[in-house]
Amino acid sequence: MSDADQPLFRADPYRREAPGTVVAHMPEGGVVLDRSLFYATGGGQPGDSGRLVWDGGEMAVATAERAEGRIALIPAAGAVVPDVGARVTQ
């Protein structure tokens, strides 16, 4: 894993805000960031929820899941997702 792939919650589990860049959209609809503050569902632990905010938009995050070795942020029903390359605050 490169530094950009490291989940931010490991370094500071109480951090509440961080920048990120959208690097991919998953076929199932998830959004992948270069760095994630969100903990993914696993081992009986529910995934984090929250929001992404970017210039001109906001997306409610229903949960976070592991997908293809990355953390995918699953949008709430009807949420608009940011474009690949968008800089967001999570």
PyMOL Python script that loads the backbone (N, CA, C, O; Angstrom):
from pymol import cmd

cmd.read_pdbstr("""\
ATOM      1  N   MET A   1       0.831  -1.182   0.000  1.00  0.00           N
ATOM      2  CA  MET A   1       0.000   0.000   0.000  1.00  0.00           C
ATOM      3  C   MET A   1       0.875   1.244   0.000  1.00  0.00           C
ATOM      4  O   MET A   1       1.845   1.328   0.753  1.00  0.00           O
ATOM      5  N   SER A   2       0.536   2.195  -0.833  1.00  0.00           N
ATOM      6  CA  SER A   2       1.258   3.462  -0.819  1.00  0.00           C
ATOM      7  C   SER A   2       0.701   4.326   0.307  1.00  0.00           C
ATOM      8  O   SER A   2      -0.334   4.002   0.889  1.00  0.00           O
ATOM      9  N   ASP A   3       1.385   5.422   0.612  1.00  0.00           N
ATOM     10  CA  ASP A   3       0.897   6.326   1.649  1.00  0.00           C
ATOM     11  C   ASP A   3      -0.510   6.818   1.325  1.00  0.00           C
ATOM     12  O   ASP A   3      -1.328   6.989   2.229  1.00  0.00           O
ATOM     13  N   ALA A   4      -0.801   7.047   0.045  1.00  0.00           N
ATOM     14  CA  ALA A   4      -2.111   7.558  -0.351  1.00  0.00           C
ATOM     15  C   ALA A   4      -3.214   6.539  -0.114  1.00  0.00           C
ATOM     16  O   ALA A   4      -4.379   6.922  -0.004  1.00  0.00           O
ATOM     17  N   ASP A   5      -2.886   5.254  -0.033  1.00  0.00           N
ATOM     18  CA  ASP A   5      -3.886   4.218   0.186  1.00  0.00           C
ATOM     19  C   ASP A   5      -4.156   3.951   1.658  1.00  0.00           C
ATOM     20  O   ASP A   5      -5.055   3.176   1.985  1.00  0.00           O
ATOM     21  N   GLN A   6      -3.400   4.573   2.551  1.00  0.00           N
ATOM     22  CA  GLN A   6      -3.544   4.302   3.968  1.00  0.00           C
ATOM     23  C   GLN A   6      -4.833   4.913   4.505  1.00  0.00           C
ATOM     24  O   GLN A   6      -5.110   6.088   4.265  1.00  0.00           O
ATOM     25  N   PRO A   7      -5.616   4.127   5.225  1.00  0.00           N
ATOM     26  CA  PRO A   7      -6.810   4.689   5.861  1.00  0.00           C
ATOM     27  C   PRO A   7      -6.413   5.684   6.948  1.00  0.00           C
ATOM     28  O   PRO A   7      -5.618   5.352   7.828  1.00  0.00           O
ATOM     29  N   LEU A   8      -6.948   6.878   6.900  1.00  0.00           N
ATOM     30  CA  LEU A   8      -6.589   7.923   7.854  1.00  0.00           C
ATOM     31  C   LEU A   8      -7.033   7.599   9.270  1.00  0.00           C
ATOM     32  O   LEU A   8      -6.432   8.076  10.232  1.00  0.00           O
ATOM     33  N   PHE A   9      -8.086   6.787   9.410  1.00  0.00           N
ATOM     34  CA  PHE A   9      -8.587   6.465  10.751  1.00  0.00           C
ATOM     35  C   PHE A   9      -7.586   5.658  11.568  1.00  0.00           C
ATOM     36  O   PHE A   9      -7.671   5.638  12.796  1.00  0.00           O
ATOM     37  N   ARG A  10      -6.647   4.998  10.914  1.00  0.00           N
ATOM     38  CA  ARG A  10      -5.625   4.248  11.657  1.00  0.00           C
ATOM     39  C   ARG A  10      -4.649   5.171  12.367  1.00  0.00           C
ATOM     40  O   ARG A  10      -4.213   4.882  13.482  1.00  0.00           O
ATOM     41  N   ALA A  11      -4.309   6.272  11.729  1.00  0.00           N
ATOM     42  CA  ALA A  11      -3.375   7.221  12.324  1.00  0.00           C
ATOM     43  C   ALA A  11      -4.039   8.056  13.422  1.00  0.00           C
ATOM     44  O   ALA A  11      -3.401   8.403  14.416  1.00  0.00           O
ATOM     45  N   ASP A  12      -5.323   8.375  13.237  1.00  0.00           N
ATOM     46  CA  ASP A  12      -6.041   9.196  14.215  1.00  0.00           C
ATOM     47  C   ASP A  12      -7.523   8.811  14.184  1.00  0.00           C
ATOM     48  O   ASP A  12      -8.286   9.376  13.401  1.00  0.00           O
ATOM     49  N   PRO A  13      -7.940   7.859  15.025  1.00  0.00           N
ATOM     50  CA  PRO A  13      -9.321   7.378  14.987  1.00  0.00           C
ATOM     51  C   PRO A  13     -10.354   8.427  15.408  1.00  0.00           C
ATOM     52  O   PRO A  13     -11.550   8.217  15.203  1.00  0.00           O
ATOM     53  N   TYR A  14      -9.926   9.541  15.988  1.00  0.00           N
ATOM     54  CA  TYR A  14     -10.866  10.574  16.427  1.00  0.00           C
ATOM     55  C   TYR A  14     -10.928  11.772  15.478  1.00  0.00           C
ATOM     56  O   TYR A  14     -11.664  12.728  15.723  1.00  0.00           O
ATOM     57  N   ARG A  15     -10.162  11.714  14.410  1.00  0.00           N
ATOM     58  CA  ARG A  15     -10.176  12.804  13.433  1.00  0.00           C
ATOM     59  C   ARG A  15     -11.559  12.904  12.803  1.00  0.00           C
ATOM     60  O   ARG A  15     -12.167  11.882  12.486  1.00  0.00           O
ATOM     61  N   ARG A  16     -12.059  14.112  12.619  1.00  0.00           N
ATOM     62  CA  ARG A  16     -13.433  14.295  12.144  1.00  0.00           C
ATOM     63  C   ARG A  16     -13.516  14.929  10.763  1.00  0.00           C
ATOM     64  O   ARG A  16     -14.601  15.011  10.189  1.00  0.00           O
ATOM     65  N   GLU A  17     -12.390  15.380  10.220  1.00  0.00           N
ATOM     66  CA  GLU A  17     -12.414  16.023   8.911  1.00  0.00           C
ATOM     67  C   GLU A  17     -11.063  15.841   8.239  1.00  0.00           C
ATOM     68  O   GLU A  17     -10.023  15.875   8.897  1.00  0.00           O
ATOM     69  N   ALA A  18     -11.083  15.648   6.932  1.00  0.00           N
ATOM     70  CA  ALA A  18      -9.840  15.501   6.175  1.00  0.00           C
ATOM     71  C   ALA A  18     -10.116  15.764   4.698  1.00  0.00           C
ATOM     72  O   ALA A  18     -11.222  15.513   4.220  1.00  0.00           O
ATOM     73  N   PRO A  19      -9.116  16.268   3.974  1.00  0.00           N
ATOM     74  CA  PRO A  19      -9.274  16.425   2.528  1.00  0.00           C
ATOM     75  C   PRO A  19      -9.093  15.088   1.835  1.00  0.00           C
ATOM     76  O   PRO A  19      -8.538  14.148   2.405  1.00  0.00           O
ATOM     77  N   GLY A  20      -9.557  15.014   0.626  1.00  0.00           N
ATOM     78  CA  GLY A  20      -9.365  13.818  -0.186  1.00  0.00           C
ATOM     79  C   GLY A  20      -9.656  14.140  -1.645  1.00  0.00           C
ATOM     80  O   GLY A  20     -10.206  15.195  -1.963  1.00  0.00           O
ATOM     81  N   THR A  21      -9.283  13.226  -2.523  1.00  0.00           N
ATOM     82  CA  THR A  21      -9.550  13.356  -3.950  1.00  0.00           C
ATOM     83  C   THR A  21     -10.228  12.083  -4.428  1.00  0.00           C
ATOM     84  O   THR A  21      -9.799  10.979  -4.093  1.00  0.00           O
ATOM     85  N   VAL A  22     -11.284  12.239  -5.208  1.00  0.00           N
ATOM     86  CA  VAL A  22     -11.990  11.079  -5.760  1.00  0.00           C
ATOM     87  C   VAL A  22     -11.103  10.458  -6.831  1.00  0.00           C
ATOM     88  O   VAL A  22     -10.725  11.121  -7.796  1.00  0.00           O
ATOM     89  N   VAL A  23     -10.771   9.167  -6.654  1.00  0.00           N
ATOM     90  CA  VAL A  23      -9.909   8.485  -7.617  1.00  0.00           C
ATOM     91  C   VAL A  23     -10.670   7.468  -8.467  1.00  0.00           C
ATOM     92  O   VAL A  23     -10.167   7.027  -9.500  1.00  0.00           O
ATOM     93  N   ALA A  24     -11.881   7.090  -8.040  1.00  0.00           N
ATOM     94  CA  ALA A  24     -12.642   6.112  -8.825  1.00  0.00           C
ATOM     95  C   ALA A  24     -14.092   6.071  -8.370  1.00  0.00           C
ATOM     96  O   ALA A  24     -14.435   6.462  -7.255  1.00  0.00           O
ATOM     97  N   HIS A  25     -14.929   5.583  -9.279  1.00  0.00           N
ATOM     98  CA  HIS A  25     -16.307   5.209  -8.960  1.00  0.00           C
ATOM     99  C   HIS A  25     -16.386   3.705  -9.130  1.00  0.00           C
ATOM    100  O   HIS A  25     -15.919   3.172 -10.137  1.00  0.00           O
ATOM    101  N   MET A  26     -16.965   3.016  -8.169  1.00  0.00           N
ATOM    102  CA  MET A  26     -17.127   1.563  -8.249  1.00  0.00           C
ATOM    103  C   MET A  26     -18.366   1.240  -9.085  1.00  0.00           C
ATOM    104  O   MET A  26     -19.320   2.017  -9.095  1.00  0.00           O
ATOM    105  N   PRO A  27     -18.363   0.102  -9.786  1.00  0.00           N
ATOM    106  CA  PRO A  27     -19.529  -0.267 -10.592  1.00  0.00           C
ATOM    107  C   PRO A  27     -20.827  -0.321  -9.777  1.00  0.00           C
ATOM    108  O   PRO A  27     -21.905  -0.065 -10.312  1.00  0.00           O
ATOM    109  N   GLU A  28     -20.725  -0.651  -8.484  1.00  0.00           N
ATOM    110  CA  GLU A  28     -21.899  -0.731  -7.618  1.00  0.00           C
ATOM    111  C   GLU A  28     -22.351   0.649  -7.144  1.00  0.00           C
ATOM    112  O   GLU A  28     -23.377   0.761  -6.472  1.00  0.00           O
ATOM    113  N   GLY A  29     -21.607   1.694  -7.480  1.00  0.00           N
ATOM    114  CA  GLY A  29     -21.993   3.046  -7.119  1.00  0.00           C
ATOM    115  C   GLY A  29     -21.162   3.699  -6.042  1.00  0.00           C
ATOM    116  O   GLY A  29     -21.385   4.870  -5.736  1.00  0.00           O
ATOM    117  N   GLY A  30     -20.216   2.997  -5.455  1.00  0.00           N
ATOM    118  CA  GLY A  30     -19.376   3.569  -4.406  1.00  0.00           C
ATOM    119  C   GLY A  30     -18.364   4.561  -4.951  1.00  0.00           C
ATOM    120  O   GLY A  30     -18.012   4.530  -6.130  1.00  0.00           O
ATOM    121  N   VAL A  31     -17.901   5.442  -4.073  1.00  0.00           N
ATOM    122  CA  VAL A  31     -16.896   6.449  -4.403  1.00  0.00           C
ATOM    123  C   VAL A  31     -15.613   6.088  -3.655  1.00  0.00           C
ATOM    124  O   VAL A  31     -15.650   5.819  -2.454  1.00  0.00           O
ATOM    125  N   VAL A  32     -14.487   6.081  -4.354  1.00  0.00           N
ATOM    126  CA  VAL A  32     -13.195   5.759  -3.745  1.00  0.00           C
ATOM    127  C   VAL A  32     -12.346   7.023  -3.703  1.00  0.00           C
ATOM    128  O   VAL A  32     -12.182   7.714  -4.708  1.00  0.00           O
ATOM    129  N   LEU A  33     -11.811   7.311  -2.518  1.00  0.00           N
ATOM    130  CA  LEU A  33     -10.936   8.460  -2.338  1.00  0.00           C
ATOM    131  C   LEU A  33      -9.486   8.010  -2.259  1.00  0.00           C
ATOM    132  O   LEU A  33      -9.209   6.839  -2.001  1.00  0.00           O
ATOM    133  N   ASP A  34      -8.566   8.934  -2.479  1.00  0.00           N
ATOM    134  CA  ASP A  34      -7.144   8.602  -2.344  1.00  0.00           C
ATOM    135  C   ASP A  34      -6.777   8.293  -0.905  1.00  0.00           C
ATOM    136  O   ASP A  34      -5.868   7.499  -0.661  1.00  0.00           O
ATOM    137  N   ARG A  35      -7.463   8.900   0.055  1.00  0.00           N
ATOM    138  CA  ARG A  35      -7.274   8.658   1.488  1.00  0.00           C
ATOM    139  C   ARG A  35      -8.650   8.696   2.130  1.00  0.00           C
ATOM    140  O   ARG A  35      -9.458   9.577   1.839  1.00  0.00           O
ATOM    141  N   SER A  36      -8.907   7.743   2.998  1.00  0.00           N
ATOM    142  CA  SER A  36     -10.246   7.680   3.592  1.00  0.00           C
ATOM    143  C   SER A  36     -10.218   7.829   5.099  1.00  0.00           C
ATOM    144  O   SER A  36      -9.421   7.195   5.791  1.00  0.00           O
ATOM    145  N   LEU A  37     -11.097   8.673   5.590  1.00  0.00           N
ATOM    146  CA  LEU A  37     -11.320   8.849   7.010  1.00  0.00           C
ATOM    147  C   LEU A  37     -12.344   7.825   7.515  1.00  0.00           C
ATOM    148  O   LEU A  37     -12.481   7.622   8.721  1.00  0.00           O
ATOM    149  N   PHE A  38     -13.057   7.185   6.589  1.00  0.00           N
ATOM    150  CA  PHE A  38     -14.153   6.278   6.914  1.00  0.00           C
ATOM    151  C   PHE A  38     -13.661   4.853   7.168  1.00  0.00           C
ATOM    152  O   PHE A  38     -12.835   4.321   6.427  1.00  0.00           O
ATOM    153  N   TYR A  39     -14.187   4.257   8.228  1.00  0.00           N
ATOM    154  CA  TYR A  39     -13.907   2.853   8.555  1.00  0.00           C
ATOM    155  C   TYR A  39     -14.912   1.987   7.797  1.00  0.00           C
ATOM    156  O   TYR A  39     -16.114   2.250   7.838  1.00  0.00           O
ATOM    157  N   ALA A  40     -14.427   0.960   7.109  1.00  0.00           N
ATOM    158  CA  ALA A  40     -15.296   0.081   6.321  1.00  0.00           C
ATOM    159  C   ALA A  40     -15.900  -1.019   7.187  1.00  0.00           C
ATOM    160  O   ALA A  40     -15.282  -1.477   8.148  1.00  0.00           O
ATOM    161  N   THR A  41     -17.103  -1.433   6.841  1.00  0.00           N
ATOM    162  CA  THR A  41     -17.778  -2.550   7.490  1.00  0.00           C
ATOM    163  C   THR A  41     -16.848  -3.754   7.510  1.00  0.00           C
ATOM    164  O   THR A  41     -16.205  -4.053   6.504  1.00  0.00           O
ATOM    165  N   GLY A  42     -16.767  -4.447   8.640  1.00  0.00           N
ATOM    166  CA  GLY A  42     -15.939  -5.642   8.712  1.00  0.00           C
ATOM    167  C   GLY A  42     -15.836  -6.185  10.117  1.00  0.00           C
ATOM    168  O   GLY A  42     -15.805  -5.424  11.084  1.00  0.00           O
ATOM    169  N   GLY A  43     -15.783  -7.495  10.233  1.00  0.00           N
ATOM    170  CA  GLY A  43     -15.607  -8.135  11.525  1.00  0.00           C
ATOM    171  C   GLY A  43     -16.724  -7.839  12.509  1.00  0.00           C
ATOM    172  O   GLY A  43     -16.495  -7.803  13.718  1.00  0.00           O
ATOM    173  N   GLY A  44     -17.927  -7.627  12.001  1.00  0.00           N
ATOM    174  CA  GLY A  44     -19.054  -7.312  12.859  1.00  0.00           C
ATOM    175  C   GLY A  44     -19.196  -5.840  13.186  1.00  0.00           C
ATOM    176  O   GLY A  44     -20.187  -5.429  13.789  1.00  0.00           O
ATOM    177  N   GLN A  45     -18.216  -5.043  12.795  1.00  0.00           N
ATOM    178  CA  GLN A  45     -18.251  -3.599  13.036  1.00  0.00           C
ATOM    179  C   GLN A  45     -18.960  -2.917  11.861  1.00  0.00           C
ATOM    180  O   GLN A  45     -18.591  -3.153  10.711  1.00  0.00           O
ATOM    181  N   PRO A  46     -19.975  -2.071  12.127  1.00  0.00           N
ATOM    182  CA  PRO A  46     -20.624  -1.363  11.016  1.00  0.00           C
ATOM    183  C   PRO A  46     -19.682  -0.341  10.397  1.00  0.00           C
ATOM    184  O   PRO A  46     -18.775   0.159  11.062  1.00  0.00           O
ATOM    185  N   GLY A  47     -19.897  -0.036   9.135  1.00  0.00           N
ATOM    186  CA  GLY A  47     -19.104   0.982   8.463  1.00  0.00           C
ATOM    187  C   GLY A  47     -19.520   2.377   8.896  1.00  0.00           C
ATOM    188  O   GLY A  47     -20.647   2.594   9.341  1.00  0.00           O
ATOM    189  N   ASP A  48     -18.594   3.320   8.758  1.00  0.00           N
ATOM    190  CA  ASP A  48     -18.876   4.711   9.107  1.00  0.00           C
ATOM    191  C   ASP A  48     -19.842   5.342   8.105  1.00  0.00           C
ATOM    192  O   ASP A  48     -19.929   4.924   6.950  1.00  0.00           O
ATOM    193  N   SER A  49     -20.551   6.340   8.570  1.00  0.00           N
ATOM    194  CA  SER A  49     -21.375   7.174   7.698  1.00  0.00           C
ATOM    195  C   SER A  49     -20.910   8.611   7.898  1.00  0.00           C
ATOM    196  O   SER A  49     -20.156   8.903   8.827  1.00  0.00           O
ATOM    197  N   GLY A  50     -21.354   9.494   7.038  1.00  0.00           N
ATOM    198  CA  GLY A  50     -20.953  10.891   7.141  1.00  0.00           C
ATOM    199  C   GLY A  50     -21.299  11.625   5.870  1.00  0.00           C
ATOM    200  O   GLY A  50     -22.383  11.448   5.314  1.00  0.00           O
ATOM    201  N   ARG A  51     -20.380  12.449   5.412  1.00  0.00           N
ATOM    202  CA  ARG A  51     -20.645  13.181   4.176  1.00  0.00           C
ATOM    203  C   ARG A  51     -19.347  13.607   3.509  1.00  0.00           C
ATOM    204  O   ARG A  51     -18.292  13.711   4.136  1.00  0.00           O
ATOM    205  N   LEU A  52     -19.471  13.846   2.223  1.00  0.00           N
ATOM    206  CA  LEU A  52     -18.411  14.452   1.424  1.00  0.00           C
ATOM    207  C   LEU A  52     -18.938  15.801   0.967  1.00  0.00           C
ATOM    208  O   LEU A  52     -20.099  15.922   0.575  1.00  0.00           O
ATOM    209  N   VAL A  53     -18.087  16.811   1.017  1.00  0.00           N
ATOM    210  CA  VAL A  53     -18.462  18.143   0.560  1.00  0.00           C
ATOM    211  C   VAL A  53     -17.411  18.589  -0.445  1.00  0.00           C
ATOM    212  O   VAL A  53     -16.213  18.424  -0.215  1.00  0.00           O
ATOM    213  N   TRP A  54     -17.858  19.151  -1.550  1.00  0.00           N
ATOM    214  CA  TRP A  54     -16.938  19.684  -2.556  1.00  0.00           C
ATOM    215  C   TRP A  54     -17.531  20.959  -3.099  1.00  0.00           C
ATOM    216  O   TRP A  54     -18.690  21.280  -2.836  1.00  0.00           O
ATOM    217  N   ASP A  55     -16.737  21.684  -3.855  1.00  0.00           N
ATOM    218  CA  ASP A  55     -17.185  22.949  -4.426  1.00  0.00           C
ATOM    219  C   ASP A  55     -18.411  22.696  -5.284  1.00  0.00           C
ATOM    220  O   ASP A  55     -18.310  22.106  -6.359  1.00  0.00           O
ATOM    221  N   GLY A  56     -19.564  23.137  -4.817  1.00  0.00           N
ATOM    222  CA  GLY A  56     -20.788  22.988  -5.591  1.00  0.00           C
ATOM    223  C   GLY A  56     -21.602  21.752  -5.266  1.00  0.00           C
ATOM    224  O   GLY A  56     -22.601  21.493  -5.937  1.00  0.00           O
ATOM    225  N   GLY A  57     -21.210  20.977  -4.259  1.00  0.00           N
ATOM    226  CA  GLY A  57     -21.996  19.781  -3.973  1.00  0.00           C
ATOM    227  C   GLY A  57     -21.715  19.152  -2.632  1.00  0.00           C
ATOM    228  O   GLY A  57     -20.775  19.516  -1.924  1.00  0.00           O
ATOM    229  N   GLU A  58     -22.562  18.195  -2.305  1.00  0.00           N
ATOM    230  CA  GLU A  58     -22.443  17.447  -1.060  1.00  0.00           C
ATOM    231  C   GLU A  58     -23.075  16.073  -1.268  1.00  0.00           C
ATOM    232  O   GLU A  58     -24.098  15.950  -1.942  1.00  0.00           O
ATOM    233  N   MET A  59     -22.465  15.045  -0.692  1.00  0.00           N
ATOM    234  CA  MET A  59     -22.981  13.679  -0.789  1.00  0.00           C
ATOM    235  C   MET A  59     -23.072  13.078   0.605  1.00  0.00           C
ATOM    236  O   MET A  59     -22.083  13.051   1.338  1.00  0.00           O
ATOM    237  N   ALA A  60     -24.249  12.600   0.973  1.00  0.00           N
ATOM    238  CA  ALA A  60     -24.393  11.858   2.218  1.00  0.00           C
ATOM    239  C   ALA A  60     -23.831  10.459   2.002  1.00  0.00           C
ATOM    240  O   ALA A  60     -24.174   9.793   1.026  1.00  0.00           O
ATOM    241  N   VAL A  61     -22.961  10.009   2.918  1.00  0.00           N
ATOM    242  CA  VAL A  61     -22.366   8.672   2.864  1.00  0.00           C
ATOM    243  C   VAL A  61     -23.174   7.769   3.793  1.00  0.00           C
ATOM    244  O   VAL A  61     -23.203   7.990   5.003  1.00  0.00           O
ATOM    245  N   ALA A  62     -23.833   6.751   3.228  1.00  0.00           N
ATOM    246  CA  ALA A  62     -24.656   5.835   4.023  1.00  0.00           C
ATOM    247  C   ALA A  62     -23.791   4.873   4.826  1.00  0.00           C
ATOM    248  O   ALA A  62     -24.090   4.577   5.983  1.00  0.00           O
ATOM    249  N   THR A  63     -22.711   4.385   4.203  1.00  0.00           N
ATOM    250  CA  THR A  63     -21.791   3.462   4.860  1.00  0.00           C
ATOM    251  C   THR A  63     -20.507   3.379   4.045  1.00  0.00           C
ATOM    252  O   THR A  63     -20.418   3.923   2.945  1.00  0.00           O
ATOM    253  N   ALA A  64     -19.531   2.702   4.593  1.00  0.00           N
ATOM    254  CA  ALA A  64     -18.266   2.452   3.894  1.00  0.00           C
ATOM    255  C   ALA A  64     -18.054   0.951   3.848  1.00  0.00           C
ATOM    256  O   ALA A  64     -18.287   0.251   4.833  1.00  0.00           O
ATOM    257  N   GLU A  65     -17.606   0.457   2.689  1.00  0.00           N
ATOM    258  CA  GLU A  65     -17.380  -0.982   2.499  1.00  0.00           C
ATOM    259  C   GLU A  65     -16.043  -1.205   1.815  1.00  0.00           C
ATOM    260  O   GLU A  65     -15.518  -0.308   1.155  1.00  0.00           O
ATOM    261  N   ARG A  66     -15.494  -2.404   1.975  1.00  0.00           N
ATOM    262  CA  ARG A  66     -14.285  -2.796   1.244  1.00  0.00           C
ATOM    263  C   ARG A  66     -14.699  -3.267  -0.142  1.00  0.00           C
ATOM    264  O   ARG A  66     -15.638  -4.048  -0.294  1.00  0.00           O
ATOM    265  N   ALA A  67     -13.988  -2.782  -1.145  1.00  0.00           N
ATOM    266  CA  ALA A  67     -14.246  -3.189  -2.529  1.00  0.00           C
ATOM    267  C   ALA A  67     -12.926  -3.176  -3.276  1.00  0.00           C
ATOM    268  O   ALA A  67     -12.263  -2.143  -3.370  1.00  0.00           O
ATOM    269  N   GLU A  68     -12.552  -4.325  -3.802  1.00  0.00           N
ATOM    270  CA  GLU A  68     -11.318  -4.442  -4.577  1.00  0.00           C
ATOM    271  C   GLU A  68     -10.114  -3.911  -3.794  1.00  0.00           C
ATOM    272  O   GLU A  68      -9.227  -3.280  -4.369  1.00  0.00           O
ATOM    273  N   GLY A  69     -10.085  -4.167  -2.481  1.00  0.00           N
ATOM    274  CA  GLY A  69      -8.958  -3.770  -1.655  1.00  0.00           C
ATOM    275  C   GLY A  69      -8.935  -2.306  -1.261  1.00  0.00           C
ATOM    276  O   GLY A  69      -7.983  -1.855  -0.625  1.00  0.00           O
ATOM    277  N   ARG A  70      -9.951  -1.566  -1.620  1.00  0.00           N
ATOM    278  CA  ARG A  70     -10.038  -0.142  -1.292  1.00  0.00           C
ATOM    279  C   ARG A  70     -11.285   0.094  -0.447  1.00  0.00           C
ATOM    280  O   ARG A  70     -12.133  -0.791  -0.331  1.00  0.00           O
ATOM    281  N   ILE A  71     -11.398   1.254   0.130  1.00  0.00           N
ATOM    282  CA  ILE A  71     -12.599   1.622   0.871  1.00  0.00           C
ATOM    283  C   ILE A  71     -13.514   2.394  -0.072  1.00  0.00           C
ATOM    284  O   ILE A  71     -13.141   3.441  -0.601  1.00  0.00           O
ATOM    285  N   ALA A  72     -14.717   1.861  -0.273  1.00  0.00           N
ATOM    286  CA  ALA A  72     -15.713   2.502  -1.125  1.00  0.00           C
ATOM    287  C   ALA A  72     -16.761   3.149  -0.237  1.00  0.00           C
ATOM    288  O   ALA A  72     -17.303   2.506   0.662  1.00  0.00           O
ATOM    289  N   LEU A  73     -17.043   4.407  -0.486  1.00  0.00           N
ATOM    290  CA  LEU A  73     -18.058   5.136   0.257  1.00  0.00           C
ATOM    291  C   LEU A  73     -19.371   5.003  -0.506  1.00  0.00           C
ATOM    292  O   LEU A  73     -19.477   5.413  -1.662  1.00  0.00           O
ATOM    293  N   ILE A  74     -20.367   4.426   0.157  1.00  0.00           N
ATOM    294  CA  ILE A  74     -21.646   4.148  -0.479  1.00  0.00           C
ATOM    295  C   ILE A  74     -22.571   5.340  -0.255  1.00  0.00           C
ATOM    296  O   ILE A  74     -22.867   5.689   0.887  1.00  0.00           O
ATOM    297  N   PRO A  75     -23.037   5.975  -1.355  1.00  0.00           N
ATOM    298  CA  PRO A  75     -23.899   7.144  -1.189  1.00  0.00           C
ATOM    299  C   PRO A  75     -25.279   6.762  -0.670  1.00  0.00           C
ATOM    300  O   PRO A  75     -25.767   5.662  -0.931  1.00  0.00           O
ATOM    301  N   ALA A  76     -25.903   7.675   0.064  1.00  0.00           N
ATOM    302  CA  ALA A  76     -27.287   7.502   0.487  1.00  0.00           C
ATOM    303  C   ALA A  76     -28.167   7.517  -0.761  1.00  0.00           C
ATOM    304  O   ALA A  76     -27.779   8.061  -1.794  1.00  0.00           O
ATOM    305  N   ALA A  77     -29.332   6.929  -0.660  1.00  0.00           N
ATOM    306  CA  ALA A  77     -30.264   6.876  -1.794  1.00  0.00           C
ATOM    307  C   ALA A  77     -30.508   8.278  -2.350  1.00  0.00           C
ATOM    308  O   ALA A  77     -30.804   9.213  -1.607  1.00  0.00           O
ATOM    309  N   GLY A  78     -30.379   8.405  -3.661  1.00  0.00           N
ATOM    310  CA  GLY A  78     -30.634   9.661  -4.345  1.00  0.00           C
ATOM    311  C   GLY A  78     -29.517  10.683  -4.290  1.00  0.00           C
ATOM    312  O   GLY A  78     -29.651  11.766  -4.859  1.00  0.00           O
ATOM    313  N   ALA A  79     -28.417  10.368  -3.620  1.00  0.00           N
ATOM    314  CA  ALA A  79     -27.312  11.323  -3.494  1.00  0.00           C
ATOM    315  C   ALA A  79     -26.567  11.475  -4.817  1.00  0.00           C
ATOM    316  O   ALA A  79     -26.421  10.517  -5.576  1.00  0.00           O
ATOM    317  N   VAL A  80     -26.106  12.677  -5.076  1.00  0.00           N
ATOM    318  CA  VAL A  80     -25.257  12.971  -6.236  1.00  0.00           C
ATOM    319  C   VAL A  80     -23.827  12.686  -5.821  1.00  0.00           C
ATOM    320  O   VAL A  80     -23.399  13.094  -4.742  1.00  0.00           O
ATOM    321  N   VAL A  81     -23.072  11.979  -6.682  1.00  0.00           N
ATOM    322  CA  VAL A  81     -21.674  11.653  -6.354  1.00  0.00           C
ATOM    323  C   VAL A  81     -20.731  12.645  -7.033  1.00  0.00           C
ATOM    324  O   VAL A  81     -21.022  13.138  -8.122  1.00  0.00           O
ATOM    325  N   PRO A  82     -19.599  12.937  -6.385  1.00  0.00           N
ATOM    326  CA  PRO A  82     -18.630  13.845  -6.992  1.00  0.00           C
ATOM    327  C   PRO A  82     -17.910  13.161  -8.165  1.00  0.00           C
ATOM    328  O   PRO A  82     -17.760  11.939  -8.192  1.00  0.00           O
ATOM    329  N   ASP A  83     -17.477  13.963  -9.112  1.00  0.00           N
ATOM    330  CA  ASP A  83     -16.746  13.452 -10.271  1.00  0.00           C
ATOM    331  C   ASP A  83     -15.380  12.925  -9.857  1.00  0.00           C
ATOM    332  O   ASP A  83     -14.821  13.358  -8.850  1.00  0.00           O
ATOM    333  N   VAL A  84     -14.846  11.992 -10.634  1.00  0.00           N
ATOM    334  CA  VAL A  84     -13.474  11.549 -10.451  1.00  0.00           C
ATOM    335  C   VAL A  84     -12.564  12.762 -10.620  1.00  0.00           C
ATOM    336  O   VAL A  84     -12.718  13.530 -11.570  1.00  0.00           O
ATOM    337  N   GLY A  85     -11.630  12.932  -9.712  1.00  0.00           N
ATOM    338  CA  GLY A  85     -10.730  14.075  -9.717  1.00  0.00           C
ATOM    339  C   GLY A  85     -11.173  15.203  -8.799  1.00  0.00           C
ATOM    340  O   GLY A  85     -10.398  16.116  -8.517  1.00  0.00           O
ATOM    341  N   ALA A  86     -12.423  15.145  -8.329  1.00  0.00           N
ATOM    342  CA  ALA A  86     -12.925  16.205  -7.434  1.00  0.00           C
ATOM    343  C   ALA A  86     -12.177  16.159  -6.110  1.00  0.00           C
ATOM    344  O   ALA A  86     -11.903  15.087  -5.570  1.00  0.00           O
ATOM    345  N   ARG A  87     -11.855  17.333  -5.603  1.00  0.00           N
ATOM    346  CA  ARG A  87     -11.251  17.458  -4.280  1.00  0.00           C
ATOM    347  C   ARG A  87     -12.391  17.659  -3.297  1.00  0.00           C
ATOM    348  O   ARG A  87     -13.229  18.544  -3.477  1.00  0.00           O
ATOM    349  N   VAL A  88     -12.420  16.838  -2.261  1.00  0.00           N
ATOM    350  CA  VAL A  88     -13.530  16.841  -1.311  1.00  0.00           C
ATOM    351  C   VAL A  88     -13.022  17.016   0.115  1.00  0.00           C
ATOM    352  O   VAL A  88     -11.845  16.799   0.404  1.00  0.00           O
ATOM    353  N   THR A  89     -13.922  17.407   0.988  1.00  0.00           N
ATOM    354  CA  THR A  89     -13.688  17.348   2.423  1.00  0.00           C
ATOM    355  C   THR A  89     -14.581  16.241   2.938  1.00  0.00           C
ATOM    356  O   THR A  89     -15.782  16.220   2.670  1.00  0.00           O
ATOM    357  N   GLN A  90     -13.985  15.320   3.680  1.00  0.00           N
ATOM    358  CA  GLN A  90     -14.747  14.195   4.211  1.00  0.00           C
ATOM    359  C   GLN A  90     -14.901  14.327   5.697  1.00  0.00           C
ATOM    360  O   GLN A  90     -15.517  13.471   6.332  1.00  0.00           O
TER     361      GLN A  90
END
""", "prot")
cmd.dss("prot")
cmd.show_as("cartoon", "prot")
cmd.util.cbc("prot")
cmd.orient("prot")
